[in-house]
């Protein structure tokens, strides 16, 4: 494996439909990676969201048309099998090491948590916007670390 190849840090396959998935990231040393990639193949319907440590974040759309305080760090639609979303974290790019997430999906979304640093990141939570919606069984979530 070359130094620039992504290294799989964590892989999860959802076994049953669920209303929320908490991903424990306390064992990942974000300071070791230039980029951490969260790859999502979420089955279900509606809009899914990503939250860091259950705290509020701000996000910006691809053209910075709006800025909004939100209950999530990212949002993306659930898909059918084979389609995926990617969320990039850049732990070494901010001197204060605050959590920033770039989502590549149907749109480009930049999410920022101005209150939480990578050193204090314990969980990433995926949850649907509407309480009736679920993350479908066989949804796949993978975390990769990348060096320059």
Buried (B, 14 or more C-beta within 10 A) or exposed (E): EEEEEBEEBBEBEBEEBBEEBBBEBEEBEBEEBEBBBBBBBBBBBEBBBBBBBEBBBBBBEEEEEEEEEBEBBBBBBBBEEEBBBBBBBBBBEEEEBBBBBBBBBEEEBBBBBEEBBBEBBBBBBBBBBEEEBBBBEEBBBBBBBBBE
